[in-house]
């Protein structure tokens, strides 16, 4: 996993422009290459400000971007709890990559950032993401409103407290 950079635009836009990838994200709207580049610029500034944000998930053998994962303040509110998340190209879903990315992000959140806990949220109809949350050892805590919509919410507490 590599923090977003300009050279990732085409690979990330393959995700952003795919209706199957975007169907459970926000309002489901796809993005143009220009919109993806705007997101990359926002993400780069968040890395500078907070020391975390979004990573490109690069397949080790193929050298291609197959997804993205994040550690961010939920609902993009700087004083909010930390959230982990992921999304993958359809051809790479169901192969354990989301779980692998989630484990790396959790380790970063707990060991590098010292987060006391992390949340993960999903559209209530997104069963595969909920199963990833369960595999990560997260606990279901209910339906909460984030990003202006109801979300299934899971939490994982840092076993070491605050890091």
C-alpha positions in Angstrom: 0.0 0.0 0.0 1.3 3.4 -1.0 -0.1 6.9 -0.1 -2.1 8.4 -3.0 0.1 10.3 -5.5 -0.6 11.9 -8.9 0.8 8.9 -10.8 -2.0 6.8 -9.3 -4.7 8.8 -11.0 -5.5 6.4 -13.9 -5.5 3.3 -11.6 -7.6 5.0 -9.0 -10.0 6.4 -11.6 -10.6 2.8 -12.8 -12.2 2.4 -9.3 -13.9 5.8 -9.2 -15.5 5.4 -12.7 -16.8 1.8 -12.1 -20.5 1.7 -11.1 -20.0 -1.6 -9.4 -17.2 -0.3 -7.2 -19.1 3.0 -6.4 -22.6 1.6 -5.8 -22.2 1.5 -2.0 -20.0 4.6 -1.7 -21.8 7.9 -1.0 -24.5 8.5 -3.5 -23.0 5.9 -5.9 -22.0 8.5 -8.4 -18.9 7.7 -10.5 -16.1 10.2 -10.9 -14.2 11.6 -13.9 -10.4 11.5 -14.1 -10.3 15.2 -13.1 -12.4 14.5 -10.0 -10.1 11.6 -9.0 -7.1 14.0 -9.3 -8.9 16.5 -7.0 -9.4 13.7 -4.5 -5.7 12.8 -4.7 -4.8 16.4 -3.9 -7.1 16.5 -0.9 -5.7 13.1 0.3 -2.1 14.4 0.0 -2.9 17.4 2.2 -4.5 15.1 4.8 -1.4 13.0 4.8 0.6 16.2 5.5 -1.8 17.4 8.2 -2.7 14.1 10.0 0.0 11.6 9.0 -2.7 9.3 7.5 -5.4 9.2 4.9 -5.8 6.9 1.8 -3.5 4.4 0.3 -3.4 2.8 -3.2 -3.5 -1.0 -2.9 -1.0 -2.3 -5.4 -1.0 -6.0 -6.4 2.5 -7.3 -5.6 2.9 -9.5 -8.7 1.0 -7.4 -11.2 2.3 -4.0 -10.1 -1.2 -2.6 -10.7 -3.6 -0.6 -8.5 -6.3 -3.0 -7.5 -8.0 -0.9 -4.8 -7.6 1.7 -2.1 -7.8 1.7 1.6 -8.0 4.4 4.2 -7.6 5.6 7.8 -9.4 8.8 8.1 -11.7 10.8 10.4 -15.2 9.5 9.9 -17.4 11.8 7.9 -14.2 13.8 7.2 -14.6 15.7 10.5 -11.2 16.3 12.1 -12.4 15.8 15.6 -14.3 12.6 14.8 -13.3 9.0 15.5 -11.0 7.2 13.1 -12.5 5.1 10.4 -10.9 2.4 8.2 -12.2 1.5 4.8 -11.4 -0.2 1.5 -12.6 -0.7 -2.0 -11.4 -3.1 -4.7 -11.7 -3.7 -8.4 -14.5 -6.2 -9.1 -12.0 -8.7 -10.5 -10.1 -8.8 -7.3 -13.0 -9.0 -4.8 -13.4 -12.1 -2.7 -9.7 -13.0 -2.7 -8.8 -11.7 0.8 -7.2 -8.4 -0.3 -9.7 -6.2 1.7 -9.0 -8.2 4.8 -5.2 -8.0 4.2 -5.5 -4.2 3.7 -7.7 -3.8 6.7 -5.2 -5.6 8.9 -2.4 -3.4 7.7 -4.5 -0.2 8.3 -5.5 -1.4 11.8 -1.8 -2.0 12.6 -0.9 1.5 11.4 -3.8 3.0 13.4 -2.9 1.3 16.6 0.9 1.1 16.4 1.9 4.3 14.5 -1.0 6.7 15.3 -1.8 5.3 18.7 -5.6 5.3 18.1 -7.6 3.9 21.0 -10.1 2.4 18.5 -11.2 2.4 14.9 -14.6 2.2 13.2 -15.7 0.8 9.9 -19.0 1.6 8.2 -20.9 0.3 5.3 -24.2 0.6 3.4 -26.5 -1.9 5.1 -26.9 -3.8 1.8 -23.1 -4.2 1.5 -22.7 -7.7 2.9 -19.2 -8.4 1.6 -17.8 -5.3 3.5 -19.6 -6.3 6.7 -18.0 -9.8 6.4 -14.6 -8.2 6.1 -15.2 -6.2 9.2 -16.2 -9.4 11.1 -13.0 -11.2 9.8 -11.0 -8.3 11.1 -12.4 -9.0 14.6 -14.6 -5.9 14.7 -17.7 -5.8 16.8 -21.1 -4.6 15.4 -22.3 -1.5 17.3 -25.4 -0.6 15.3 -26.7 1.6 12.6 -25.4 5.1 12.8 -25.7 8.1 10.4 -22.4 9.0 8.7 -21.9 10.7 5.4 -25.6 11.7 5.5 -26.8 8.1 5.3 -27.5 5.2 7.6 -24.5 2.9 8.0 -23.8 -0.4 9.6 -21.1 0.4 12.1 -18.4 -1.8 13.5 -15.7 -1.0 16.0 -12.3 -2.5 17.1 -10.6 -1.3 20.2 -6.8 -1.1 20.5 -5.8 -4.0 22.8 -3.0 -1.9 24.2 -5.3 1.1 25.1 -4.0 4.2 23.3 -1.0 2.7 21.7 
